[in-house]
C-alpha cells in the first residue's frame, strides 16, 4: 500500500472541484493568495488516503464521490 498526503483549501461558495490543492500547507496557502481572495476559502486541511497501485488511484479519483473529496 502507498499513502498520498495533500493539503486542500475548500471554496466556501463553490463546488468541491473549486478547491485548491497542493503538496504542502505553505504551497496551498500561496495558491489561495495567488488565485483568489483568502476570504473565499477555508483554511488548508491535511488529507491522506491509501491506495495499492496506479489503477486503484485512478479508480478512486474517477469514481462517484471521488476526486477532491478523497481522503
Secondary structure, DSSP 8 states (H G I E B T S, - for coil): -EEEEEEEE-BSSS-GGG-EEESSHHHHHHHHHHHS-GGGB---EEEEEEESSHHHHHHHHHSTT-GGG--
